[in-house]
C-alpha cells in the first residue's frame, strides 16, 4: 500500500496519522477510536516481546497525543485527572 511506505510500524501508525490529519470534525472521534484500537491491539501482541521496546515507546507517545486530542477537541474533560490524581 502506498500510504505504508516509510512507516516503521504501519499496522498502527497508518490509523494514527489518519486520526491526526486534518479532516471532518464529525469523523474525528471515530478516527481517534480506530487509532487507539490499532495501538492497543499491537501493544497486546508486544507484551511477550520485550525486544520491541522502541515500538512500545512510540505507541505510548501516540496514545498520549490521542488522549490530548480527546481532551482538547472531543470534550473528554471528564478524563482529566483531578487534584488527587495528579502526579
C-alpha positions as CSV (number, residue, x, y, z in Angstrom):
1,X,0.0,0.0,0.0
2,X,1.4,3.4,-0.9
3,X,0.5,5.0,2.4
4,X,2.5,2.5,4.3
5,X,5.8,3.3,2.6
6,X,8.2,5.0,5.0
7,X,6.3,4.0,8.2
8,X,8.2,1.8,10.6
9,X,5.1,0.3,12.2
10,X,2.3,0.7,9.6
11,X,-0.2,-1.6,11.3
12,X,-0.9,1.1,13.9
13,X,0.8,4.2,12.5
14,X,-1.4,4.5,9.5
15,X,-4.7,4.8,11.5
16,X,-2.8,7.0,14.0
17,X,-1.7,9.5,11.3
18,X,-5.2,9.4,9.8
19,X,-6.5,10.5,13.2
20,X,-4.0,13.3,13.3
21,X,-4.6,14.5,9.7
22,X,-7.0,17.4,9.0
23,X,-10.4,16.1,8.4
24,X,-14.0,16.4,9.2
25,X,-14.7,17.2,12.9
26,X,-17.6,14.8,12.6
27,X,-15.3,11.8,12.0
28,X,-12.6,12.8,14.5
29,X,-14.0,10.6,17.3
30,X,-14.2,7.6,15.0
31,X,-10.6,8.2,13.7
32,X,-9.2,8.5,17.2
33,X,-11.1,5.4,18.3
34,X,-9.7,3.4,15.4
35,X,-6.1,4.6,16.0
36,X,-6.4,3.7,19.7
37,X,-7.7,0.2,18.9
38,X,-4.9,-0.4,16.5
39,X,-2.3,0.7,19.0
40,X,-3.8,-1.3,21.9
41,X,-4.0,-4.5,19.7
42,X,-0.4,-4.1,18.8
43,X,0.6,-3.4,22.4
44,X,-1.1,-6.6,23.5
45,X,0.9,-8.5,20.9
46,X,4.2,-6.9,22.1
47,X,3.7,-7.8,25.8
48,X,5.5,-11.1,25.1
49,X,8.3,-9.4,23.0
50,X,10.4,-7.1,25.1
51,X,12.9,-6.6,22.2
52,X,10.4,-4.2,20.6
53,X,10.9,-1.5,23.2
54,X,11.3,1.2,20.6
55,X,7.9,0.5,19.1
56,X,6.3,0.4,22.6
57,X,7.8,3.8,23.3
58,X,6.4,5.1,20.0
59,X,3.0,3.7,20.8
60,X,2.9,5.3,24.3
61,X,3.8,8.7,22.7
62,X,1.0,8.2,20.1
63,X,-1.6,7.3,22.8
64,X,-0.6,10.4,24.8
65,X,-1.2,12.5,21.7
66,X,-4.6,10.9,21.0
67,X,-5.5,11.5,24.7
68,X,-4.7,15.2,24.2
69,X,-7.0,15.3,21.1
70,X,-9.8,13.8,23.2
71,X,-9.4,16.4,25.9
72,X,-8.9,19.4,23.6
73,X,-11.2,18.6,20.6
74,X,-13.7,15.9,21.7
75,X,-14.7,17.3,25.1
76,X,-13.5,14.4,27.1
77,X,-12.8,16.8,30.0
78,X,-14.1,14.2,32.4
79,X,-11.0,12.1,31.6
80,X,-8.7,14.8,33.1
81,X,-7.0,13.8,36.4
82,X,-8.3,15.7,39.4
83,X,-6.1,17.2,42.1
84,X,-5.8,13.9,44.0
85,X,-4.8,12.0,40.8
86,X,-2.1,14.5,39.6
87,X,1.4,13.1,39.6
